[in-house]
């Protein structure tokens, strides 16, 4: 059983509990523990009369000694002295005594002082307790299942036998928390029950970031940190026999089939048993841009520890194909076709389907010891594009909004932020200092620390405040899935790219006043008011605290955690004990009605949300940012150096040539046409080519020569005919511009079976 810190703070009422609660319930954006002069004086008095700063510590009172007869007399004598001392301290503090030199209380000077001095180990332990409760409920009612429904106390598998969706995803969190018993049971299940031979289609991206990432992280922690949840049967010292890395390589080999598209852009899904890549059943067969470009950290780390470069090449080729299109200002549409590598539509956002592409740009640069400058360049370009095209400000409080361009960069802004966008403040800060504190980064860079660094750091702080406001504005203190914002008409935008003297507006404080104007800037629709236990905001709080050292981010994090703990708990009606935590249908009303609970505990509740809370309240030396990089599912991996390596290199350069325009009417979809339709398509393509030759513009609407999409449910019953020759020629040109991008065969192998435990032949 893992060691547990003794509980010194009872949950029952105490004589000082009211005082403690006033601190934790403060929600002023300036972070004062108790507002105004009274709060400052209280803090100073505590410094004098208590041996430690921070919240009162409660000790059990000894009851085996007789009461002292002198106690009452001493107390009577001491009371006037204490009162006089308090009065003197107050007069000195306010600058009303001759020797106080006009000392006047300055709120800014003591901002966050209470939380700066506080020992956060108790909050860290509170997070661990919630994890243990969540894990125990899952273990009791749904062990081995991929889904857990705590209200009905049932589980469900996504594939026959289960994929370990929750066990593998949450394993490294249990290891970090030194939960030896929980880790032992998880390891046993992985060893005896986990298999990837099921004849079932799985999402390429989700399986990579959760399962492959979870296994790789477990391998990393078990080898680099053997003191965390040590296992007697751990075979890490037997070369080639480690459980986690064997499972990881088996899974990765099966996932490689998704990469075997004509362009190298991975298919949305893959069959585990056959390793056959499968186009998306939605969005015209296009893959999500974020999903296609959020596989690199995992595959590169696997390549590094196995010495197998084909994992590296497959994942990095994706970046080459994407970048070959040279999208304006580094901002990408959210869909891309595996058949051609061409983007679909012009919807640009950093929420769903776009987010983690940008996250992995800076993290790829950091993962390989800052040896791949190409990814830093792409990140810098994209961040400038974000500021130029997507940043706007709310109408009343000037809150910074990272908006969307749903119809292209030259079309109007949509002032909307998914909760997913809240990964961005922490990622921006990470890019500014490369994982160091601000003080360390400034010392390292010296005169190379520029106005741009300050500008980007301020942007991170303002976006962080906007994300925190998504929690503050609701009755539960929990954020909705999506928030819209009220803006000026026309919306105010970033002007720094055209006016060097321009400075962005500073947002107003997030006052507790229920009628405060900032609250009206948020517009939460009822359909978007659900909470899925998402991690992005606490993830950014973790980065922001580690990098800026501002304790306000820990304070916000604690208030968020308390809201999760209070409103998402599931209580057993018989025992009255909490046994689980579940997602919600709405965050707008309290108390939360039973009918508004979603009956689902997300795997990322354990893998990400609680992990980032735990890290937020941990010491900076615990998984420091200068030696670790976290994948988009919060699985830590080590940074490593590739300088001088002939095997692990970037392997491509950015193209300076714009890609050719796609032929009119072609959108990269996989098509199937009969001879008559093909003749019509060829005629239309020839006419378009003729018009282009004489300089006549023709607008091909969506209804002209419309291509029929593959029926993905019945794809085995149909044969795909070649697309028009013009489309094939264009695909060849794309390949040339990509300068050697891997173009796999047109049809992936459909019957390739992988025996259990066998590796695929390596294809570089």
Secondary structure, DSSP 8 states (H G I E B T S, - for coil): --------S-SS--TTHHHHHHHHT---TT--SS-HHHHHHHHHHHHHHSSS-SS--------SS---TTHHHHHHHHHHHHHHHHHHHHHHHTT-SGGGTT----GGGGTTHHHHH--THHHHHHHHHHHHHHHHHHHHHHTT-SEEETTTTEEE-SSTT---TTHHHHHHHHHHTT-HHHHHHHHHHHHHT-----S-EEEHHHIIIIIIHHHHHHHHHHHH-TTSS--TT--TTSTT--HHHHHHHHHHHHHGGGG-SSSS---SEEETTT--EE--SSGGGEEEHHHHTS-HHHHHHHHHHHT-HHHHHHHHHHHHHHHTT--GGG---SEEETTT--EES--B-SSTTTHHHHHHHHHHHHHTTT--HHHHHHHHHHHHHHHHHTEEEBTTT--EEE-BBTT-TTS--B-EEEGGGGGHHHHHHHHHHTTS-HHHHHHHHGGG--HHHHHHHHHHHHHHHHHHHHHHTSSSS---SEEEE-B-SS--B--TTT-TT----------S-TT-GGGGGEE--GGG--B----HHHHHHHHHHHHH--THHHHHHHHHHHHHHHHSEEE-TTT--EEEE--BS-SSSSS--GGGB-----HHIIIIIHHHHHHHTS-TTTT-TTTEEE-TTS-EEE----TT-SSSS-------S------TT--S--B---HHHHHHHHHHHHHHHHHHHTT------TTTT---B--GGGGGG-------HHHHHHHHHHHHHTTS-----SS--SS----TT-------
